[in-house]
Amino acid sequence: MTGSIDNLLHETRRFAPSEEFQANAVAQAELYDRASEDRPAFWGEQARELLHWHTPFTKTLNWSNPPFAQWFEDGELNVAYNCLDRHVEAGNGDRIALNWEGEPGDSVTFTYAELTAEVKKAANVLLSLGVGRGDRVAIYLPMIPEAVISMLAVARIGAVHSVVFGGFSAESLRARIDDASARLVITADGGWRKGKVSALKPAVDASLTIGGDENPSTVEHVLVVKRGKNDIDWVEGRDLWWHDQIAAADTEHEAQPFPAETPLFILYTSGTTGKPKGILHTSGGYLTQAAFTHKNVFDLHPETDVYWSTADVGWITGHTYVVYGPLANGATQVIYEGTPDSPHGGRWWEIVQKYGVTILYAAPTAIRTFMKLGRQIPDQFDLSSLRLLGSVGEPINPEAWVWYRDVIGHGTTPIVDTWWQTETGAMMISALPGVTTLKPGSAQVPLPGIHIEVLDEQGTPVGKNSGGLLVVAEPWPAMLRGIWGDPDRYVETYWSTFPGKYFAGDGARLDRDGDVWLLGRVDDVMNVSGHRLSTAEIESSLVSHPRVAEAAVVGANDETTGQAVVAFVIVRAETADDDGEADVTVVDATTLGVTALDATTLDALSAELRAHVATQIGAIARPKQVFIVAELPKTRSGKIMRRLLRDVAEGREIGDTTTLADAQVMTVISGTVG
Ligand code: PRX
């Protein structure tokens, strides 16, 4: 990240909405007043206004058993019906729902009527495979229309999806399949990434055979979409082609109502331990806040806007702001399969021009990457259709914010910097574009109906002009309902730091106006390109390698990706036994320090360890650098002092080492790395 918080707080540029924008804005200031009068009642109003309820609810919030909330508990709805059929019934069947663009340039369009028809068939396929209400379905797909269709088909029959990002490894996929006991996996042969087909099905095959016959998975069938046309292996009886099943499926399917608290999806995210958490979201409250925020924060005019969120469905942004929010609101959107630079650096801008995108939602890492490439690339395209830009996933530094507005938003578009998390389900802090005077770098204000506080360690609100820990002080409709299969971890992780309040894991500062500036995670969770990674998970992957004795991972500041994964490892020396088999013993730092390994060996080992993490967890977790060191800095009680390692990784002078058990260690480490 560029600039410290002190620099950020000296940021004085302000951007008020234009009169024209203000006059046509969907969200007006009175929303705040209405919400603050009676929060649950406000959300009740939104739920009635934005969604179709088969059975209207009479209760809004039930918080009698905190932290387990229930919203609209006696109401019934069908999430897919809300995203599809009702728009067709309202006469909007011909409106385009999805403009899908493949990486190689192929494209397909689905109107709301067409998408509804596809989802009905897919729902019938799921039913014919024995998937029913409450069953879990793992979805491991590229960004193709079938990803959206599968999610909605699962929702339509009251089953629960667990989308696993295609960049995760076979092992990560299997851990998620096992944790949720998924009965079905929906995947593709492969998808297009960076100019070539990247296979997916082999990872599914590998994941389902991990542990051999002794360790059978819960998966009965694998549905395979043909996209990459790459050769794949086939397990008769288990594997089925999506297109064959869809062609044979019944075309009629009537959406049944389900209670508002019916589980909708599980999405795994990294925490502070090695085991990812299955964040559970349910139906009515989630869809209400997804629709409300999508409409008001993006100032959505569904008849005229063309909305594009660049997120993959494997992340929460792809759930809430590619699938559920936009489709509940009847929006027309673009989805894109590939990477921003394939086949050329202007690919995103070409797509904006081709579809006349009006609202663009992206992550700061992408913006900073484009900034580095230079404005001559976007300048070659007609971006005049854009009228609103959004940012998500990590703090956006003022320089990137202003560049985004000037170069992409032709100096006029508002930018909404939206803070939220997998756990919050939907946006929590953001400007309202027709109301708020924007401050580059600040996410600014809690949305109507959301109660945010910044507390000191004792739990006292810090007040203006101070920093502390960000909490959500009152339940909200899209809040997680728990961690799949682990209610104790849910209570412990989120609700035990400040009893009765949700602790998000982020540090924040209130400026003199009371606006919120996010300062990043205060726990051992890293944020790399807007994606969450756990230091503990990567450390445990590293120590599972036979050459590694100990590992410490830190998120080091990185100009482009926000943070980068940097690992420090102590290796074991290989020695040969009498039996001639290679054996390992821990390197004794005093006699056989890192200097005993020559530079080529060190480089090769670093590369091997980086690849090991990519195979185990997925390419997104691959450390940017692995340093082989003789020792790790520890306190006398044995706790690794990550702060010092971060100093080393960021090339800073090493901070206070007085609590180190052995002050020499840091000299050794910085000598090695430098
Ligand atoms: O640290 C915050 C950061 O991303 C974390 C949530 O990550 P994840 O659950 O993967 O969801 C990302 C997409 C919503 C938060 O704890 N974060 C998210 N949005 C912002 C942000 N940090 C600063 N500014 C934001 N707008």
Residues whose N, C-alpha, C, O or C-beta is under 5 A from the ligand:
A	BS01	PRX	T317 S391 V392 G393 E394 P395 D417 T418 W419 W420 Q421 T422 E423 A443 A504 D506 L518 G520 R521 G530 H531 R532
